[in-house]
Amino acid sequence: MVALTVRSRSSAFASPTEPFWVYTKLAMYGALLVASPFIFWELWKLHRASLYKKEKAHGAGADPGHAGCFLAARVFGYRVLSTPH
C-alpha cells in the first residue's frame, strides 16, 4: 500500500500507479462535464439541419429549458451527491 498525503488526509492506494490513474480519470470526467454543453450544441446543430421550419421553431423554444435543467442537475450533483456523509 502506498499512502498519498493531501491536506492532512491520507488516501490509501493499492499500487504505485493507481494515483496516476485516479487523477487521469478525474481529469477526463471533469473535461467531459465541462465540454458536454458544447458537444450537445454541435450535435443539435447537426440534427437541426434536417428539420422543417416549424420543427425548428419548437426546438428553439426548448433550448433554454434544456440548458436550465442541465445546470440544475450539475448543481444538484455538486451540492448533494458529492458531499461527504
C-alpha positions, 0 to 999 in steps of 0.5 A: 500500500502506498499512502498519498498525503493531501491536506492532512488526509491520507488516501490509501492506494493499492499500487504505485500507479493507481494515483496516476490513474485516479487523477487521469480519470478525474481529469477526463470526467471533469473535461467531459462535464465541462465540454458536454454543453458544447458537444450537445450544441454541435450535435443539435446543430447537426440534427437541426439541419434536417428539420422543417421550419416549424420543427425548428421553431419548437426546438428553439423554444426548448433550448433554454429549458434544456440548458436550465435543467442541465445546470440544475442537475450539475448543481444538484450533483455538486451540492448533494451527491458529492458531499461527504456523509 
